[in-house]
Amino acid sequence: MKNVFLEFCNYNKFQQNKEQIKTLDLINDFYEQSDIHKNKFFKLFAKTNKKLGFYLNGDVGVGKTMLLNFFFDNLKIPKQRMHFNEFMINFHDFRHNYRLQKRDNSIETFVKMLKEKAELIYLDEFQVTNIVDAMILGKLFKTIFKENIKILITSNTKIKDLYKDGLQREQFLPFIEIINKFCIEHELAIDQDYRKSVTSNLERFFYPVNEQTSFQISQIFRQLSKGKKNNPVKLNIKGRIFTINSFFEGVARFDFNYLCSANLGAEDYISIIERCNFITIDNVPNFNDDNADQQQRFIILTDILYEKKIPLMISANFNQENFTSSRRLTGSFKRTISRLFELTSPKFNQI
């Protein structure tokens, strides 16, 4: 697979990095040893020694997702790839509907359904930010591993630091024990953030917010929406109504407060973004401890935009390099900053 990866890098004009190649070799070794149970001779050994997961952590922009995407795409087995937020939404929806039917064993049934579809599941951008997920992940992943489902995970956070300083974290520690038992953890350590090198011409990131930048961003938006009708869209997301007021056949524009001050979560943002092929967000503020909830929503929103490959235009009072963060979200926000460089780049998926 190493030679195929080198050809892939050359074809896409990606810089080749020895740490990425080393990591790919480790992922490949993990996958091959995880199949050892298929050999009857090794069956007893496999029960106690095999690893079923590969947990790849590292700083933003070092190529974690690119590497695992490449590996995943080259596997010839039943498989599924999901953003972690999307995976948890699917799980909570299933569990809710299962309980409405007054049935037990929702976790076991959900995992058996996963197994029917895939031998391997790839979860991108693993992060634990709320107590609801924190309390259920241990039992969920214990059942996944019991069913012998292989897991690939990317995260910006080391396993030992997941849900750090979170509410009732002691109840989350069994999950960390399970992940450590069944997963190989590897850090992809590279100094350069490759996403920042896409371009230095940030034509879709405007700062500071003033008459000139407001005129420029409005001019570009008019060009993108030219010939399209403004048909506001009302979304009903599990009984919650959200209106996209400025919606020109997939080209949408929002004020930051409208998107991130309301009580919206990953499921809401997925529903909004699935209807868009270009998004403009005006008046993005700097962040601190006082608006950490807004920042958390902006992080989730940016992750989903990146996952769905939706180009972005932004107006803010500061450029990406000078954004500040609340204390508890400093680590996660580094990924957001990196992704803003790419999402607002002229080279990113023009509509």
C-alpha positions as CSV (number, residue, x, y, z in Angstrom):
1,M,0.0,0.0,0.0
2,K,3.0,2.3,0.5
3,N,3.7,2.5,-3.2
4,V,0.1,3.2,-4.0
5,F,0.2,6.0,-1.4
6,L,3.3,7.5,-3.0
7,E,1.5,7.4,-6.4
8,F,-1.5,9.0,-4.8
9,C,0.6,11.9,-3.4
10,N,2.3,12.4,-6.7
11,Y,-0.9,12.5,-8.6
12,N,-2.5,15.0,-6.2
13,K,0.7,17.0,-5.8
14,F,0.8,16.4,-2.1
15,Q,4.0,16.7,-0.2
16,Q,5.4,13.3,0.8
17,N,6.3,13.1,4.5
18,K,8.1,10.2,6.2
19,E,5.9,10.4,9.3
20,Q,2.8,10.0,7.2
21,I,4.3,7.0,5.4
22,K,5.4,5.5,8.8
23,T,1.8,6.0,10.1
24,L,0.3,4.3,7.0
25,D,2.5,1.3,7.6
26,L,1.3,1.1,11.2
27,I,-2.3,1.3,10.2
28,N,-1.8,-1.4,7.6
29,D,0.0,-3.6,10.2
30,F,-3.0,-3.0,12.6
31,Y,-5.5,-4.1,10.0
32,E,-3.6,-7.3,9.1
33,Q,-3.1,-8.3,12.7
34,S,-6.8,-7.6,13.5
35,D,-7.7,-10.4,11.0
36,I,-5.6,-12.9,12.9
37,H,-8.7,-14.4,14.5
38,K,-9.8,-15.8,11.1
39,N,-7.0,-18.3,11.3
40,K,-8.1,-21.2,13.7
41,F,-4.6,-21.8,14.7
42,F,-4.4,-18.3,16.3
43,K,-7.9,-18.2,17.7
44,L,-7.0,-18.6,21.3
45,F,-4.1,-16.1,21.0
46,A,-6.4,-13.6,19.3
47,K,-9.0,-13.6,22.1
48,T,-6.6,-11.9,24.5
49,N,-4.1,-10.0,22.3
50,K,-5.7,-8.6,19.2
51,K,-6.5,-4.9,18.8
52,L,-9.7,-3.9,17.1
53,G,-9.2,-0.2,16.8
54,F,-6.6,2.3,15.5
55,Y,-6.8,5.7,17.2
56,L,-4.9,8.3,15.3
57,N,-4.3,11.6,17.1
58,G,-2.3,14.7,16.2
59,D,-2.4,18.4,15.8
60,V,-4.6,20.1,13.2
61,G,-3.7,20.0,9.5
62,V,-1.1,17.2,9.7
63,G,-3.0,14.9,7.4
64,K,-4.8,12.5,9.8
65,T,-8.0,12.5,7.8
66,M,-6.2,12.4,4.4
67,L,-4.3,9.3,5.5
68,L,-7.3,7.4,6.9
69,N,-9.4,8.4,3.9
70,F,-6.8,6.9,1.6
71,F,-6.5,3.7,3.7
72,F,-10.3,3.4,4.0
73,D,-10.9,3.9,0.2
74,N,-8.4,1.1,-0.6
75,L,-10.1,-1.5,1.6
76,K,-12.2,-4.1,-0.2
77,I,-14.5,-5.0,2.6
78,P,-18.0,-3.8,3.8
79,K,-17.2,-0.5,5.6
80,Q,-18.8,2.7,6.8
81,R,-17.3,6.2,7.2
82,M,-19.0,8.9,9.3
83,H,-18.1,12.1,11.1
84,F,-18.3,11.3,14.8
85,N,-21.1,13.9,15.4
86,E,-23.2,12.2,12.7
87,F,-22.5,8.8,14.2
88,M,-23.7,9.9,17.6
89,I,-26.8,11.6,16.1
90,N,-27.7,8.3,14.4
91,F,-27.2,6.4,17.6
92,H,-29.3,8.8,19.8
93,D,-32.1,8.8,17.1
94,F,-32.2,5.0,17.0
95,R,-32.2,4.8,20.8
96,H,-35.0,7.3,21.1
97,N,-37.2,5.5,18.6
98,Y,-36.4,2.1,20.2
99,R,-37.5,3.4,23.6
100,L,-40.8,4.7,22.2
101,Q,-41.5,1.1,21.3
102,K,-40.8,0.2,24.9
103,R,-38.1,-2.2,23.9
104,D,-34.8,-3.0,25.7
105,N,-31.3,-3.7,24.6
106,S,-31.1,-0.6,22.2
107,I,-27.3,-0.6,22.3
108,E,-27.0,-4.3,21.4
109,T,-29.5,-3.9,18.6
110,F,-27.8,-0.8,17.2
111,V,-24.4,-2.5,17.1
112,K,-25.8,-5.6,15.5
113,M,-27.3,-3.4,12.8
114,L,-23.8,-1.8,12.3
115,K,-22.3,-5.2,12.0
116,E,-24.7,-6.2,9.3
117,K,-23.5,-3.3,7.2
118,A,-19.8,-3.1,7.9
119,E,-16.8,-5.0,9.2
120,L,-15.0,-1.7,9.8
121,I,-16.2,1.7,10.9
122,Y,-14.2,4.9,10.4
123,L,-15.1,7.8,12.7
124,D,-13.5,11.1,11.8
125,E,-13.0,14.0,14.3
126,F,-13.7,12.1,17.5
127,Q,-14.3,14.4,20.4
128,V,-16.4,14.3,23.5
129,T,-18.0,17.6,24.6
130,N,-21.2,16.7,26.4
131,I,-22.2,14.6,29.4
132,V,-24.9,12.7,27.4
133,D,-22.3,11.2,25.0
134,A,-19.7,10.8,27.8
135,M,-22.0,8.6,29.9
136,I,-23.0,6.2,27.1
137,L,-19.8,5.8,25.1
138,G,-18.3,3.1,27.4
139,K,-21.1,0.7,27.0
140,L,-21.5,1.5,23.3
141,F,-17.9,0.8,22.4
142,K,-17.6,-2.2,24.7
143,T,-20.5,-3.7,22.6
144,I,-18.9,-2.7,19.3
145,F,-15.6,-4.5,20.2
146,K,-17.6,-7.5,21.6
147,E,-19.1,-7.9,18.1
148,N,-15.6,-7.8,16.6
149,I,-16.1,-4.6,14.6
150,K,-12.9,-2.8,13.6
151,I,-12.7,0.9,14.3
152,L,-10.6,3.6,12.7
153,I,-10.6,7.0,14.6
154,T,-9.1,10.4,14.0
155,S,-8.9,13.0,16.8
156,N,-7.0,16.0,17.9
157,T,-6.9,14.7,21.4
158,K,-4.9,12.0,23.1
159,I,-7.0,9.2,24.6
160,K,-6.0,10.1,28.2
161,D,-7.2,13.7,27.6
162,L,-10.6,13.0,26.2
163,Y,-13.4,14.9,28.0
164,K,-10.8,16.5,30.2
165,D,-12.3,18.6,33.0
166,G,-15.7,17.5,31.8
167,L,-18.7,17.2,34.1
168,Q,-18.7,13.9,36.1
169,R,-15.6,12.8,34.2
170,E,-15.0,9.9,36.6
171,Q,-18.0,8.2,35.0
172,F,-16.3,8.5,31.6
173,L,-13.1,6.8,32.7
174,P,-14.3,3.3,31.9
175,F,-14.5,4.3,28.3
176,I,-10.9,5.4,28.3
177,E,-10.0,2.0,29.8
178,I,-11.9,0.2,27.0
179,I,-10.3,2.3,24.2
180,N,-6.8,1.7,25.7
181,K,-7.4,-2.0,25.9
182,F,-8.7,-2.5,22.4
183,C,-7.0,0.3,20.4
184,I,-3.6,1.1,19.1
185,E,-2.9,4.8,19.7
186,H,-0.5,6.7,17.5
187,E,0.3,10.4,17.3
188,L,1.0,11.8,13.8
189,A,3.5,14.5,14.8
190,I,4.3,17.0,12.0
191,D,5.1,20.7,12.5
192,Q,3.5,22.0,9.3
193,D,-0.2,22.6,8.9
194,Y,-0.7,21.7,5.2
195,R,-4.1,23.4,5.0
196,K,-2.6,26.8,5.6
197,S,-0.3,26.4,2.6
198,V,-3.1,26.0,0.1
199,T,-3.0,29.7,-0.7
200,S,-2.0,33.0,0.8
201,N,-4.7,34.9,-1.1
202,L,-7.7,34.8,1.3
203,E,-10.3,36.1,-1.1
204,R,-13.2,34.8,0.9
205,F,-12.1,35.9,4.4
206,F,-12.8,39.6,5.0
207,Y,-11.6,41.6,7.9
208,P,-12.1,43.9,9.8
209,V,-15.9,44.4,9.5
210,N,-16.3,47.9,8.0
211,E,-18.0,49.5,5.0
212,Q,-15.3,48.4,2.6
213,T,-15.3,44.7,3.5
214,S,-19.1,44.7,3.8
215,F,-19.3,46.0,0.2
216,Q,-16.8,43.5,-1.0
217,I,-18.5,40.5,0.6
218,S,-21.9,41.7,-0.6
219,Q,-20.6,42.1,-4.2
220,I,-19.2,38.5,-4.3
221,F,-22.5,37.2,-2.8
222,R,-24.5,39.0,-5.5
223,Q,-22.2,37.4,-8.2
224,L,-22.8,34.0,-6.7
225,S,-26.5,34.4,-6.4
226,K,-27.0,36.2,-9.8
227,G,-29.9,34.8,-11.7
228,K,-31.2,32.9,-8.7
229,K,-34.4,33.6,-6.8
230,N,-34.4,34.2,-3.0
231,N,-36.7,31.6,-1.6
232,P,-36.5,31.5,2.2
233,V,-36.5,27.9,3.5
234,K,-38.2,26.8,6.7
235,L,-36.7,23.6,8.2
236,N,-38.6,21.4,10.7
237,I,-35.9,19.6,12.7
238,K,-37.7,17.3,15.2
239,G,-40.3,20.0,15.9
240,R,-37.9,22.9,15.9
241,I,-38.4,25.5,13.2
242,F,-35.3,27.1,11.6
243,T,-35.6,29.6,8.7
244,I,-32.9,30.3,6.2
245,N,-34.0,33.8,5.2
246,S,-31.3,34.5,2.6
247,F,-31.4,31.4,0.4
248,F,-30.7,31.7,-3.4
249,E,-31.1,28.1,-4.7
250,G,-28.4,26.7,-2.4
251,V,-26.4,29.9,-1.9
252,A,-27.1,31.0,1.7
253,R,-26.1,33.9,3.9
254,F,-26.3,34.1,7.7
255,D,-25.3,36.4,10.5
256,F,-23.1,34.7,13.0
257,N,-25.5,35.3,15.9
258,Y,-28.4,33.8,14.0
259,L,-26.4,30.6,13.5
260,C,-24.5,30.3,16.7
261,S,-26.4,32.1,19.4
262,A,-29.5,30.0,19.0
263,N,-29.6,26.6,20.8
264,L,-28.5,24.5,17.7
265,G,-26.5,21.3,17.6
266,A,-24.8,19.1,15.1
267,E,-28.1,17.6,13.9
268,D,-29.5,21.1,13.1
269,Y,-26.3,22.2,11.3
270,I,-26.3,19.0,9.2
271,S,-29.9,19.7,8.1
272,I,-29.1,23.3,7.2
273,I,-25.9,22.5,5.4
274,E,-27.3,19.7,3.4
275,R,-29.5,22.3,1.6
276,C,-26.6,24.6,0.7
277,N,-23.7,24.5,-1.8
278,F,-22.2,27.8,-0.6
279,I,-22.4,29.6,2.7
280,T,-21.6,33.2,3.8
281,I,-21.3,34.0,7.5
282,D,-21.2,37.7,8.6
283,N,-19.8,39.3,11.7
284,V,-17.8,36.4,13.3
285,P,-16.6,37.7,16.7
286,N,-13.5,36.9,18.7
287,F,-14.0,34.3,21.4
288,N,-13.5,34.2,25.1
289,D,-15.0,32.5,28.2
290,D,-18.1,34.7,28.0
291,N,-19.1,33.4,24.5
292,A,-17.7,29.9,24.8
293,D,-21.1,28.3,23.9
294,Q,-21.3,30.3,20.7
295,Q,-17.7,29.2,20.0
296,Q,-18.6,25.5,20.6
297,R,-21.4,25.8,18.0
298,F,-19.1,27.5,15.5
299,I,-16.6,24.7,15.9
300,I,-19.3,22.1,15.3
301,L,-20.6,24.1,12.3
302,T,-17.1,24.4,10.8
303,D,-16.4,20.7,11.2
304,I,-19.7,19.8,9.3
305,L,-18.9,22.4,6.5
306,Y,-15.5,20.7,6.1
307,E,-17.0,17.2,6.2
308,K,-19.6,18.1,3.6
309,K,-17.1,20.1,1.5
310,I,-19.1,23.3,1.4
311,P,-17.1,26.4,0.5
312,L,-17.4,29.4,2.9
313,M,-17.1,33.1,2.9
314,I,-16.7,35.0,6.2
315,S,-16.5,38.5,7.5
316,A,-14.8,39.0,10.9
317,N,-13.0,41.6,13.0
318,F,-9.8,39.6,12.9
319,N,-8.0,37.4,10.5
320,Q,-7.6,33.7,11.2
321,E,-4.2,34.0,12.9
322,N,-5.5,36.6,15.4
323,F,-8.6,34.8,16.6
324,T,-8.7,34.3,20.4
325,S,-10.4,31.4,22.1
326,S,-12.2,30.5,25.4
327,R,-9.9,28.6,27.7
328,R,-11.8,25.3,27.5
329,L,-12.0,25.2,23.7
330,T,-8.4,26.3,22.9
331,G,-7.4,22.8,21.6
332,S,-10.5,22.2,19.5
333,F,-10.4,25.8,18.0
334,K,-6.9,25.2,16.5
335,R,-8.6,22.7,14.2
336,T,-11.3,25.3,13.3
337,I,-8.7,27.9,12.5
338,S,-6.9,25.5,10.2
339,R,-10.1,24.5,8.5
340,L,-11.1,28.2,7.9
341,F,-8.0,28.7,5.9
342,E,-9.0,25.9,3.6
343,L,-12.8,26.5,3.5
344,T,-12.3,30.2,2.5
345,S,-9.5,29.5,0.1
346,P,-10.3,30.3,-3.6
347,K,-9.1,26.8,-4.4
348,F,-11.7,25.1,-2.2
349,N,-14.6,23.6,-4.2
350,Q,-15.9,26.6,-6.1
351,I,-19.6,26.3,-6.9
